[in-house]
Every structure is written in structure tokens, then in C-alpha cells.
């Protein structure tokens, strides 16, 4: 098959790319959408969840179980721990030029992309192993020695659509919301459909289910 394309439709390809992909996208020779997507796809296929873009950390949802995935002490989570340590250093007066300021970690992504999972891992790395994604916002306060001195918990309503609806309609279109409940019951799809039909409008039942899980 012979295919001819104009020069403006051909993008340069990255040369000598490692088998597990480039761990920092600023090191790419060619910065364009195809090269960036190819680099992230290579990282995904090599089961590397985290990729740096300078001081930004991209996290890809593996959409499946991974060895050591739930243990933040493994090497897989080293980029995440490094990001947290960097945030803590910037809160230290000696590093911040003698002053102090709050530091926030901003997590962006589509529904089901793993934002809450990463937030849990961050709090777990900072010795808050009892944090939970569902129904609460955790704010921790550290003193000048990075010692935990205060914490507040703000509760909010759980999104029942994550359980009763695998696809959620938004202004930008349909998004996919992954929940472990779907994985646990993947062999019982008919029972799932009956459960959704029976309890989709019953918030009390969904709340009890969350407690039971």
C-alpha cells in the first residue's frame, strides 16, 4: 500500500526512546501532540503510572490491578513521594526564604481517572494511612518542623452515580466512572442491572452499601 501525505501532516518521530518510555516529557526531542501521546502510551503499556512534565506529575489510570499498586512504599510510587517531599520542603521557612506559606497539590482529570486514589496515596505517604476518598475532605496543618499539629475533616455527600451508573452524562459528553464495585461484580452483570434498576433512586440503600463495603 502506497500512501502520500503532505509535509504539514507528517510529524517527526522520537529517536532512541527507552522501552519503558521517557520519564520526563521535557526530555523529548520533539514536543508535539503525537510525540507526547506516543510517550504516554509507551509508559502505559510498560505499566508506568507516573510521568513528569518538569514539576508537574501526570498519573495514568492503569485500569487494572498492578503489582504493588496499593502499596505506596514500593518503587512504583517514588515519583509521588518525591512530589510530596518537594511540597513539604517549600513549606519549610529555611527553603521559603524565611517565610512560610501554604502549599496545595492540585489534581485534575476526568471522572474515574484516579484523582481520589492519588489523593489517598499522598495522605498515606504523609503518615495519614486512615484517610478515605469517600465523603470527606482532609486538611492537615504542619508546623515549621513539618510536624503534624492540626487536622480538619469536612464531610460531603457521596456521588451515588459512581455506583449506579457506569457512564455519566456531562456537558462535554459521556464520561466513564470506574468503581471497584463494578470489578467485584463483573461476573454478575445481570444482578448488577437488577440492582441499579431497583436502587438507582434510593440514596439510603446506597449509603448502607458503602458502609458495608
Biotite code that builds the C-alpha atoms (Angstrom):
import biotite.structure as struc

atoms = struc.array([
    struc.Atom([0.000, 0.000, 0.000], chain_id="A", res_id=1, res_name="UNK", atom_name="CA", element="C"),
    struc.Atom([1.384, 3.391, -1.005], chain_id="A", res_id=2, res_name="UNK", atom_name="CA", element="C"),
    struc.Atom([0.341, 6.463, 0.952], chain_id="A", res_id=3, res_name="UNK", atom_name="CA", element="C"),
    struc.Atom([1.380, 10.020, 0.206], chain_id="A", res_id=4, res_name="UNK", atom_name="CA", element="C"),
    struc.Atom([0.946, 12.829, 2.712], chain_id="A", res_id=5, res_name="UNK", atom_name="CA", element="C"),
    struc.Atom([1.781, 16.492, 2.593], chain_id="A", res_id=6, res_name="UNK", atom_name="CA", element="C"),
    struc.Atom([4.664, 17.647, 4.773], chain_id="A", res_id=7, res_name="UNK", atom_name="CA", element="C"),
    struc.Atom([2.376, 19.554, 7.136], chain_id="A", res_id=8, res_name="UNK", atom_name="CA", element="C"),
    struc.Atom([0.602, 16.277, 8.024], chain_id="A", res_id=9, res_name="UNK", atom_name="CA", element="C"),
    struc.Atom([3.790, 14.416, 8.968], chain_id="A", res_id=10, res_name="UNK", atom_name="CA", element="C"),
    struc.Atom([5.221, 14.724, 12.472], chain_id="A", res_id=11, res_name="UNK", atom_name="CA", element="C"),
    struc.Atom([8.833, 13.901, 13.428], chain_id="A", res_id=12, res_name="UNK", atom_name="CA", element="C"),
    struc.Atom([9.314, 10.731, 15.444], chain_id="A", res_id=13, res_name="UNK", atom_name="CA", element="C"),
    struc.Atom([11.247, 10.456, 18.693], chain_id="A", res_id=14, res_name="UNK", atom_name="CA", element="C"),
    struc.Atom([14.502, 8.535, 18.232], chain_id="A", res_id=15, res_name="UNK", atom_name="CA", element="C"),
    struc.Atom([16.140, 6.154, 20.724], chain_id="A", res_id=16, res_name="UNK", atom_name="CA", element="C"),
    struc.Atom([13.144, 6.131, 23.055], chain_id="A", res_id=17, res_name="UNK", atom_name="CA", element="C"),
    struc.Atom([13.601, 3.754, 26.047], chain_id="A", res_id=18, res_name="UNK", atom_name="CA", element="C"),
    struc.Atom([11.454, 0.628, 26.167], chain_id="A", res_id=19, res_name="UNK", atom_name="CA", element="C"),
    struc.Atom([9.634, 1.931, 29.249], chain_id="A", res_id=20, res_name="UNK", atom_name="CA", element="C"),
    struc.Atom([9.193, 5.410, 27.761], chain_id="A", res_id=21, res_name="UNK", atom_name="CA", element="C"),
    struc.Atom([10.548, 8.819, 28.710], chain_id="A", res_id=22, res_name="UNK", atom_name="CA", element="C"),
    struc.Atom([10.008, 9.546, 32.414], chain_id="A", res_id=23, res_name="UNK", atom_name="CA", element="C"),
    struc.Atom([10.040, 13.335, 31.894], chain_id="A", res_id=24, res_name="UNK", atom_name="CA", element="C"),
    struc.Atom([8.329, 14.734, 28.811], chain_id="A", res_id=25, res_name="UNK", atom_name="CA", element="C"),
    struc.Atom([10.553, 17.834, 28.785], chain_id="A", res_id=26, res_name="UNK", atom_name="CA", element="C"),
    struc.Atom([13.333, 15.495, 27.629], chain_id="A", res_id=27, res_name="UNK", atom_name="CA", element="C"),
    struc.Atom([11.513, 14.741, 24.387], chain_id="A", res_id=28, res_name="UNK", atom_name="CA", element="C"),
    struc.Atom([13.380, 15.926, 21.320], chain_id="A", res_id=29, res_name="UNK", atom_name="CA", element="C"),
    struc.Atom([10.144, 16.837, 19.558], chain_id="A", res_id=30, res_name="UNK", atom_name="CA", element="C"),
    struc.Atom([7.372, 18.475, 21.589], chain_id="A", res_id=31, res_name="UNK", atom_name="CA", element="C"),
    struc.Atom([4.093, 17.933, 19.759], chain_id="A", res_id=32, res_name="UNK", atom_name="CA", element="C"),
    struc.Atom([0.809, 16.173, 20.439], chain_id="A", res_id=33, res_name="UNK", atom_name="CA", element="C"),
    struc.Atom([1.622, 12.908, 18.591], chain_id="A", res_id=34, res_name="UNK", atom_name="CA", element="C"),
    struc.Atom([5.005, 12.517, 20.347], chain_id="A", res_id=35, res_name="UNK", atom_name="CA", element="C"),
    struc.Atom([3.508, 13.290, 23.754], chain_id="A", res_id=36, res_name="UNK", atom_name="CA", element="C"),
    struc.Atom([0.628, 10.843, 23.258], chain_id="A", res_id=37, res_name="UNK", atom_name="CA", element="C"),
    struc.Atom([3.022, 8.173, 21.987], chain_id="A", res_id=38, res_name="UNK", atom_name="CA", element="C"),
    struc.Atom([5.296, 8.685, 25.003], chain_id="A", res_id=39, res_name="UNK", atom_name="CA", element="C"),
    struc.Atom([2.368, 8.372, 27.421], chain_id="A", res_id=40, res_name="UNK", atom_name="CA", element="C"),
    struc.Atom([1.087, 5.303, 25.576], chain_id="A", res_id=41, res_name="UNK", atom_name="CA", element="C"),
    struc.Atom([4.537, 3.708, 25.874], chain_id="A", res_id=42, res_name="UNK", atom_name="CA", element="C"),
    struc.Atom([4.574, 4.429, 29.624], chain_id="A", res_id=43, res_name="UNK", atom_name="CA", element="C"),
    struc.Atom([1.067, 2.996, 29.977], chain_id="A", res_id=44, res_name="UNK", atom_name="CA", element="C"),
    struc.Atom([1.950, -0.219, 28.145], chain_id="A", res_id=45, res_name="UNK", atom_name="CA", element="C"),
    struc.Atom([5.060, -0.570, 30.350], chain_id="A", res_id=46, res_name="UNK", atom_name="CA", element="C"),
    struc.Atom([2.812, -0.258, 33.443], chain_id="A", res_id=47, res_name="UNK", atom_name="CA", element="C"),
    struc.Atom([4.399, 3.042, 34.496], chain_id="A", res_id=48, res_name="UNK", atom_name="CA", element="C"),
    struc.Atom([1.642, 5.117, 36.066], chain_id="A", res_id=49, res_name="UNK", atom_name="CA", element="C"),
    struc.Atom([3.607, 8.329, 36.610], chain_id="A", res_id=50, res_name="UNK", atom_name="CA", element="C"),
    struc.Atom([5.295, 10.630, 34.101], chain_id="A", res_id=51, res_name="UNK", atom_name="CA", element="C"),
    struc.Atom([6.833, 14.031, 34.853], chain_id="A", res_id=52, res_name="UNK", atom_name="CA", element="C"),
    struc.Atom([6.394, 17.233, 32.892], chain_id="A", res_id=53, res_name="UNK", atom_name="CA", element="C"),
    struc.Atom([9.022, 19.277, 34.730], chain_id="A", res_id=54, res_name="UNK", atom_name="CA", element="C"),
    struc.Atom([7.380, 19.943, 38.129], chain_id="A", res_id=55, res_name="UNK", atom_name="CA", element="C"),
    struc.Atom([4.007, 18.540, 37.024], chain_id="A", res_id=56, res_name="UNK", atom_name="CA", element="C"),
    struc.Atom([3.289, 14.852, 37.627], chain_id="A", res_id=57, res_name="UNK", atom_name="CA", element="C"),
    struc.Atom([0.977, 13.029, 35.215], chain_id="A", res_id=58, res_name="UNK", atom_name="CA", element="C"),
    struc.Atom([-0.729, 9.917, 36.603], chain_id="A", res_id=59, res_name="UNK", atom_name="CA", element="C"),
    struc.Atom([-2.309, 7.396, 34.235], chain_id="A", res_id=60, res_name="UNK", atom_name="CA", element="C"),
    struc.Atom([-5.083, 5.151, 35.491], chain_id="A", res_id=61, res_name="UNK", atom_name="CA", element="C"),
    struc.Atom([-3.864, 1.568, 34.756], chain_id="A", res_id=62, res_name="UNK", atom_name="CA", element="C"),
    struc.Atom([-7.484, 0.335, 34.581], chain_id="A", res_id=63, res_name="UNK", atom_name="CA", element="C"),
    struc.Atom([-6.496, -2.918, 36.219], chain_id="A", res_id=64, res_name="UNK", atom_name="CA", element="C"),
    struc.Atom([-4.555, -4.433, 39.073], chain_id="A", res_id=65, res_name="UNK", atom_name="CA", element="C"),
    struc.Atom([-0.815, -3.854, 39.131], chain_id="A", res_id=66, res_name="UNK", atom_name="CA", element="C"),
    struc.Atom([1.849, -5.464, 41.299], chain_id="A", res_id=67, res_name="UNK", atom_name="CA", element="C"),
    struc.Atom([2.482, -3.212, 44.280], chain_id="A", res_id=68, res_name="UNK", atom_name="CA", element="C"),
    struc.Atom([-0.208, -0.812, 43.110], chain_id="A", res_id=69, res_name="UNK", atom_name="CA", element="C"),
    struc.Atom([-1.820, -0.485, 46.531], chain_id="A", res_id=70, res_name="UNK", atom_name="CA", element="C"),
    struc.Atom([1.458, -0.179, 48.466], chain_id="A", res_id=71, res_name="UNK", atom_name="CA", element="C"),
    struc.Atom([2.840, 3.364, 48.433], chain_id="A", res_id=72, res_name="UNK", atom_name="CA", element="C"),
    struc.Atom([6.181, 2.114, 49.787], chain_id="A", res_id=73, res_name="UNK", atom_name="CA", element="C"),
    struc.Atom([7.019, 0.377, 46.505], chain_id="A", res_id=74, res_name="UNK", atom_name="CA", element="C"),
    struc.Atom([9.263, 1.846, 43.835], chain_id="A", res_id=75, res_name="UNK", atom_name="CA", element="C"),
    struc.Atom([6.225, 2.482, 41.632], chain_id="A", res_id=76, res_name="UNK", atom_name="CA", element="C"),
    struc.Atom([5.225, 5.345, 43.927], chain_id="A", res_id=77, res_name="UNK", atom_name="CA", element="C"),
    struc.Atom([8.639, 7.021, 44.140], chain_id="A", res_id=78, res_name="UNK", atom_name="CA", element="C"),
    struc.Atom([7.591, 9.903, 41.801], chain_id="A", res_id=79, res_name="UNK", atom_name="CA", element="C"),
    struc.Atom([4.562, 10.571, 44.003], chain_id="A", res_id=80, res_name="UNK", atom_name="CA", element="C"),
    struc.Atom([6.632, 10.558, 47.192], chain_id="A", res_id=81, res_name="UNK", atom_name="CA", element="C"),
    struc.Atom([9.181, 12.861, 45.563], chain_id="A", res_id=82, res_name="UNK", atom_name="CA", element="C"),
    struc.Atom([6.419, 15.326, 44.646], chain_id="A", res_id=83, res_name="UNK", atom_name="CA", element="C"),
    struc.Atom([5.126, 15.346, 48.223], chain_id="A", res_id=84, res_name="UNK", atom_name="CA", element="C"),
    struc.Atom([8.614, 15.824, 49.661], chain_id="A", res_id=85, res_name="UNK", atom_name="CA", element="C"),
    struc.Atom([9.116, 18.764, 47.315], chain_id="A", res_id=86, res_name="UNK", atom_name="CA", element="C"),
    struc.Atom([5.879, 20.342, 48.548], chain_id="A", res_id=87, res_name="UNK", atom_name="CA", element="C"),
    struc.Atom([6.940, 19.878, 52.177], chain_id="A", res_id=88, res_name="UNK", atom_name="CA", element="C"),
    struc.Atom([10.360, 21.423, 51.528], chain_id="A", res_id=89, res_name="UNK", atom_name="CA", element="C"),
    struc.Atom([8.734, 24.533, 50.050], chain_id="A", res_id=90, res_name="UNK", atom_name="CA", element="C"),
    struc.Atom([6.720, 24.910, 53.264], chain_id="A", res_id=91, res_name="UNK", atom_name="CA", element="C"),
    struc.Atom([9.892, 24.965, 55.383], chain_id="A", res_id=92, res_name="UNK", atom_name="CA", element="C"),
    struc.Atom([10.940, 28.539, 56.375], chain_id="A", res_id=93, res_name="UNK", atom_name="CA", element="C"),
    struc.Atom([14.598, 27.919, 55.513], chain_id="A", res_id=94, res_name="UNK", atom_name="CA", element="C"),
    struc.Atom([13.649, 26.935, 51.967], chain_id="A", res_id=95, res_name="UNK", atom_name="CA", element="C"),
    struc.Atom([10.900, 29.536, 51.581], chain_id="A", res_id=96, res_name="UNK", atom_name="CA", element="C"),
    struc.Atom([13.294, 32.439, 52.258], chain_id="A", res_id=97, res_name="UNK", atom_name="CA", element="C"),
    struc.Atom([12.491, 32.737, 55.950], chain_id="A", res_id=98, res_name="UNK", atom_name="CA", element="C"),
    struc.Atom([8.742, 32.964, 55.457], chain_id="A", res_id=99, res_name="UNK", atom_name="CA", element="C"),
    struc.Atom([6.035, 30.344, 55.330], chain_id="A", res_id=100, res_name="UNK", atom_name="CA", element="C"),
    struc.Atom([3.127, 29.771, 53.012], chain_id="A", res_id=101, res_name="UNK", atom_name="CA", element="C"),
    struc.Atom([0.514, 27.163, 52.333], chain_id="A", res_id=102, res_name="UNK", atom_name="CA", element="C"),
    struc.Atom([1.071, 24.642, 49.574], chain_id="A", res_id=103, res_name="UNK", atom_name="CA", element="C"),
    struc.Atom([-1.616, 22.887, 47.569], chain_id="A", res_id=104, res_name="UNK", atom_name="CA", element="C"),
    struc.Atom([-1.478, 19.807, 45.376], chain_id="A", res_id=105, res_name="UNK", atom_name="CA", element="C"),
    struc.Atom([-3.936, 20.231, 42.500], chain_id="A", res_id=106, res_name="UNK", atom_name="CA", element="C"),
    struc.Atom([-5.327, 17.037, 40.953], chain_id="A", res_id=107, res_name="UNK", atom_name="CA", element="C"),
    struc.Atom([-7.015, 17.350, 37.559], chain_id="A", res_id=108, res_name="UNK", atom_name="CA", element="C"),
    struc.Atom([-8.623, 14.621, 35.473], chain_id="A", res_id=109, res_name="UNK", atom_name="CA", element="C"),
    struc.Atom([-11.824, 13.136, 34.112], chain_id="A", res_id=110, res_name="UNK", atom_name="CA", element="C"),
    struc.Atom([-14.266, 11.229, 36.269], chain_id="A", res_id=111, res_name="UNK", atom_name="CA", element="C"),
    struc.Atom([-12.784, 7.856, 37.177], chain_id="A", res_id=112, res_name="UNK", atom_name="CA", element="C"),
    struc.Atom([-9.229, 8.830, 36.213], chain_id="A", res_id=113, res_name="UNK", atom_name="CA", element="C"),
    struc.Atom([-7.897, 8.163, 39.719], chain_id="A", res_id=114, res_name="UNK", atom_name="CA", element="C"),
    struc.Atom([-7.745, 11.620, 41.339], chain_id="A", res_id=115, res_name="UNK", atom_name="CA", element="C"),
    struc.Atom([-9.131, 10.390, 44.648], chain_id="A", res_id=116, res_name="UNK", atom_name="CA", element="C"),
    struc.Atom([-6.882, 7.331, 44.601], chain_id="A", res_id=117, res_name="UNK", atom_name="CA", element="C"),
    struc.Atom([-3.813, 9.543, 44.191], chain_id="A", res_id=118, res_name="UNK", atom_name="CA", element="C"),
    struc.Atom([-5.063, 11.898, 46.920], chain_id="A", res_id=119, res_name="UNK", atom_name="CA", element="C"),
    struc.Atom([-5.315, 8.919, 49.254], chain_id="A", res_id=120, res_name="UNK", atom_name="CA", element="C"),
    struc.Atom([-1.790, 7.866, 48.354], chain_id="A", res_id=121, res_name="UNK", atom_name="CA", element="C"),
    struc.Atom([-0.469, 11.376, 49.056], chain_id="A", res_id=122, res_name="UNK", atom_name="CA", element="C"),
    struc.Atom([-2.056, 11.452, 52.516], chain_id="A", res_id=123, res_name="UNK", atom_name="CA", element="C"),
    struc.Atom([-0.867, 7.899, 53.150], chain_id="A", res_id=124, res_name="UNK", atom_name="CA", element="C"),
    struc.Atom([2.687, 8.919, 52.244], chain_id="A", res_id=125, res_name="UNK", atom_name="CA", element="C"),
    struc.Atom([2.399, 11.737, 54.791], chain_id="A", res_id=126, res_name="UNK", atom_name="CA", element="C"),
    struc.Atom([1.600, 9.181, 57.515], chain_id="A", res_id=127, res_name="UNK", atom_name="CA", element="C"),
    struc.Atom([-2.169, 9.513, 57.252], chain_id="A", res_id=128, res_name="UNK", atom_name="CA", element="C"),
    struc.Atom([-2.962, 5.892, 56.480], chain_id="A", res_id=129, res_name="UNK", atom_name="CA", element="C"),
    struc.Atom([-6.579, 6.130, 57.644], chain_id="A", res_id=130, res_name="UNK", atom_name="CA", element="C"),
    struc.Atom([-7.681, 8.635, 55.010], chain_id="A", res_id=131, res_name="UNK", atom_name="CA", element="C"),
    struc.Atom([-10.657, 7.808, 52.839], chain_id="A", res_id=132, res_name="UNK", atom_name="CA", element="C"),
    struc.Atom([-11.778, 9.096, 49.497], chain_id="A", res_id=133, res_name="UNK", atom_name="CA", element="C"),
    struc.Atom([-15.465, 8.770, 50.146], chain_id="A", res_id=134, res_name="UNK", atom_name="CA", element="C"),
    struc.Atom([-17.322, 11.591, 51.816], chain_id="A", res_id=135, res_name="UNK", atom_name="CA", element="C"),
    struc.Atom([-14.601, 13.764, 53.328], chain_id="A", res_id=136, res_name="UNK", atom_name="CA", element="C"),
    struc.Atom([-12.026, 16.448, 52.579], chain_id="A", res_id=137, res_name="UNK", atom_name="CA", element="C"),
    struc.Atom([-8.947, 16.187, 54.806], chain_id="A", res_id=138, res_name="UNK", atom_name="CA", element="C"),
    struc.Atom([-6.862, 19.285, 55.570], chain_id="A", res_id=139, res_name="UNK", atom_name="CA", element="C"),
    struc.Atom([-3.647, 18.829, 57.568], chain_id="A", res_id=140, res_name="UNK", atom_name="CA", element="C"),
    struc.Atom([-1.584, 21.548, 59.268], chain_id="A", res_id=141, res_name="UNK", atom_name="CA", element="C"),
    struc.Atom([2.182, 21.310, 59.720], chain_id="A", res_id=142, res_name="UNK", atom_name="CA", element="C"),
    struc.Atom([4.495, 23.458, 61.857], chain_id="A", res_id=143, res_name="UNK", atom_name="CA", element="C"),
    struc.Atom([7.922, 24.784, 60.839], chain_id="A", res_id=144, res_name="UNK", atom_name="CA", element="C"),
    struc.Atom([9.454, 21.367, 61.567], chain_id="A", res_id=145, res_name="UNK", atom_name="CA", element="C"),
    struc.Atom([6.929, 19.594, 59.339], chain_id="A", res_id=146, res_name="UNK", atom_name="CA", element="C"),
    struc.Atom([5.257, 18.048, 62.379], chain_id="A", res_id=147, res_name="UNK", atom_name="CA", element="C"),
    struc.Atom([1.528, 17.421, 62.175], chain_id="A", res_id=148, res_name="UNK", atom_name="CA", element="C"),
    struc.Atom([-0.159, 19.867, 64.583], chain_id="A", res_id=149, res_name="UNK", atom_name="CA", element="C"),
    struc.Atom([-3.727, 20.138, 63.310], chain_id="A", res_id=150, res_name="UNK", atom_name="CA", element="C"),
    struc.Atom([-6.235, 18.495, 61.030], chain_id="A", res_id=151, res_name="UNK", atom_name="CA", element="C"),
    struc.Atom([-9.775, 19.193, 59.910], chain_id="A", res_id=152, res_name="UNK", atom_name="CA", element="C"),
    struc.Atom([-12.261, 16.934, 58.160], chain_id="A", res_id=153, res_name="UNK", atom_name="CA", element="C"),
    struc.Atom([-15.094, 18.275, 56.030], chain_id="A", res_id=154, res_name="UNK", atom_name="CA", element="C"),
    struc.Atom([-17.781, 15.757, 55.087], chain_id="A", res_id=155, res_name="UNK", atom_name="CA", element="C"),
    struc.Atom([-19.741, 15.849, 51.846], chain_id="A", res_id=156, res_name="UNK", atom_name="CA", element="C"),
    struc.Atom([-22.291, 13.715, 50.036], chain_id="A", res_id=157, res_name="UNK", atom_name="CA", element="C"),
    struc.Atom([-21.097, 10.612, 48.238], chain_id="A", res_id=158, res_name="UNK", atom_name="CA", element="C"),
    struc.Atom([-21.737, 10.530, 44.491], chain_id="A", res_id=159, res_name="UNK", atom_name="CA", element="C"),
    struc.Atom([-24.215, 7.690, 44.103], chain_id="A", res_id=160, res_name="UNK", atom_name="CA", element="C"),
    struc.Atom([-23.812, 7.874, 40.302], chain_id="A", res_id=161, res_name="UNK", atom_name="CA", element="C"),
    struc.Atom([-20.369, 6.262, 40.628], chain_id="A", res_id=162, res_name="UNK", atom_name="CA", element="C"),
    struc.Atom([-22.085, 3.075, 41.786], chain_id="A", res_id=163, res_name="UNK", atom_name="CA", element="C"),
    struc.Atom([-25.399, 3.038, 39.964], chain_id="A", res_id=164, res_name="UNK", atom_name="CA", element="C"),
    struc.Atom([-24.160, 4.446, 36.656], chain_id="A", res_id=165, res_name="UNK", atom_name="CA", element="C"),
    struc.Atom([-21.026, 3.316, 34.830], chain_id="A", res_id=166, res_name="UNK", atom_name="CA", element="C"),
    struc.Atom([-21.481, 6.096, 32.250], chain_id="A", res_id=167, res_name="UNK", atom_name="CA", element="C"),
    struc.Atom([-22.284, 9.626, 33.388], chain_id="A", res_id=168, res_name="UNK", atom_name="CA", element="C"),
    struc.Atom([-23.588, 12.305, 31.021], chain_id="A", res_id=169, res_name="UNK", atom_name="CA", element="C"),
    struc.Atom([-21.906, 15.696, 31.379], chain_id="A", res_id=170, res_name="UNK", atom_name="CA", element="C"),
    struc.Atom([-21.909, 18.952, 29.410], chain_id="A", res_id=171, res_name="UNK", atom_name="CA", element="C"),
    struc.Atom([-18.886, 17.771, 27.442], chain_id="A", res_id=172, res_name="UNK", atom_name="CA", element="C"),
    struc.Atom([-20.379, 14.353, 26.694], chain_id="A", res_id=173, res_name="UNK", atom_name="CA", element="C"),
    struc.Atom([-20.376, 10.919, 28.307], chain_id="A", res_id=174, res_name="UNK", atom_name="CA", element="C"),
    struc.Atom([-17.654, 10.081, 30.819], chain_id="A", res_id=175, res_name="UNK", atom_name="CA", element="C"),
    struc.Atom([-16.784, 6.714, 32.324], chain_id="A", res_id=176, res_name="UNK", atom_name="CA", element="C"),
    struc.Atom([-16.738, 6.419, 36.120], chain_id="A", res_id=177, res_name="UNK", atom_name="CA", element="C"),
    struc.Atom([-14.811, 3.382, 37.341], chain_id="A", res_id=178, res_name="UNK", atom_name="CA", element="C"),
    struc.Atom([-15.722, 1.959, 40.734], chain_id="A", res_id=179, res_name="UNK", atom_name="CA", element="C"),
    struc.Atom([-14.331, -1.160, 42.382], chain_id="A", res_id=180, res_name="UNK", atom_name="CA", element="C"),
    struc.Atom([-17.907, -2.398, 42.797], chain_id="A", res_id=181, res_name="UNK", atom_name="CA", element="C"),
    struc.Atom([-18.085, -2.979, 39.037], chain_id="A", res_id=182, res_name="UNK", atom_name="CA", element="C"),
    struc.Atom([-14.887, -5.022, 39.195], chain_id="A", res_id=183, res_name="UNK", atom_name="CA", element="C"),
    struc.Atom([-16.117, -7.128, 42.116], chain_id="A", res_id=184, res_name="UNK", atom_name="CA", element="C"),
    struc.Atom([-19.341, -7.933, 40.325], chain_id="A", res_id=185, res_name="UNK", atom_name="CA", element="C"),
    struc.Atom([-18.091, -8.234, 36.756], chain_id="A", res_id=186, res_name="UNK", atom_name="CA", element="C"),
    struc.Atom([-19.251, -11.863, 36.618], chain_id="A", res_id=187, res_name="UNK", atom_name="CA", element="C"),
    struc.Atom([-22.737, -10.933, 37.781], chain_id="A", res_id=188, res_name="UNK", atom_name="CA", element="C"),
    struc.Atom([-23.764, -8.329, 35.228], chain_id="A", res_id=189, res_name="UNK", atom_name="CA", element="C"),
    struc.Atom([-27.413, -9.357, 35.246], chain_id="A", res_id=190, res_name="UNK", atom_name="CA", element="C"),
    struc.Atom([-27.606, -8.968, 39.027], chain_id="A", res_id=191, res_name="UNK", atom_name="CA", element="C"),
    struc.Atom([-25.908, -5.568, 38.682], chain_id="A", res_id=192, res_name="UNK", atom_name="CA", element="C"),
    struc.Atom([-28.561, -4.407, 36.224], chain_id="A", res_id=193, res_name="UNK", atom_name="CA", element="C"),
    struc.Atom([-31.306, -5.514, 38.593], chain_id="A", res_id=194, res_name="UNK", atom_name="CA", element="C"),
    struc.Atom([-29.579, -3.722, 41.491], chain_id="A", res_id=195, res_name="UNK", atom_name="CA", element="C"),
    struc.Atom([-29.252, -0.488, 39.502], chain_id="A", res_id=196, res_name="UNK", atom_name="CA", element="C"),
    struc.Atom([-32.878, -0.623, 38.381], chain_id="A", res_id=197, res_name="UNK", atom_name="CA", element="C"),
    struc.Atom([-34.123, -1.279, 41.910], chain_id="A", res_id=198, res_name="UNK", atom_name="CA", element="C"),
    struc.Atom([-31.929, 1.142, 43.882], chain_id="A", res_id=199, res_name="UNK", atom_name="CA", element="C"),
    struc.Atom([-30.908, 3.921, 41.470], chain_id="A", res_id=200, res_name="UNK", atom_name="CA", element="C"),
    struc.Atom([-33.269, 6.350, 43.250], chain_id="A", res_id=201, res_name="UNK", atom_name="CA", element="C"),
    struc.Atom([-32.748, 5.031, 46.783], chain_id="A", res_id=202, res_name="UNK", atom_name="CA", element="C"),
    struc.Atom([-29.911, 7.004, 48.376], chain_id="A", res_id=203, res_name="UNK", atom_name="CA", element="C"),
    struc.Atom([-30.396, 5.348, 51.768], chain_id="A", res_id=204, res_name="UNK", atom_name="CA", element="C"),
    struc.Atom([-29.691, 1.906, 50.335], chain_id="A", res_id=205, res_name="UNK", atom_name="CA", element="C"),
    struc.Atom([-26.594, 3.184, 48.554], chain_id="A", res_id=206, res_name="UNK", atom_name="CA", element="C"),
    struc.Atom([-25.285, 4.723, 51.762], chain_id="A", res_id=207, res_name="UNK", atom_name="CA", element="C"),
    struc.Atom([-25.707, 1.437, 53.612], chain_id="A", res_id=208, res_name="UNK", atom_name="CA", element="C"),
    struc.Atom([-23.945, -0.346, 50.784], chain_id="A", res_id=209, res_name="UNK", atom_name="CA", element="C"),
    struc.Atom([-20.948, 1.958, 51.065], chain_id="A", res_id=210, res_name="UNK", atom_name="CA", element="C"),
    struc.Atom([-20.701, 1.267, 54.793], chain_id="A", res_id=211, res_name="UNK", atom_name="CA", element="C"),
    struc.Atom([-20.943, -2.434, 54.139], chain_id="A", res_id=212, res_name="UNK", atom_name="CA", element="C"),
    struc.Atom([-18.112, -2.357, 51.592], chain_id="A", res_id=213, res_name="UNK", atom_name="CA", element="C"),
])
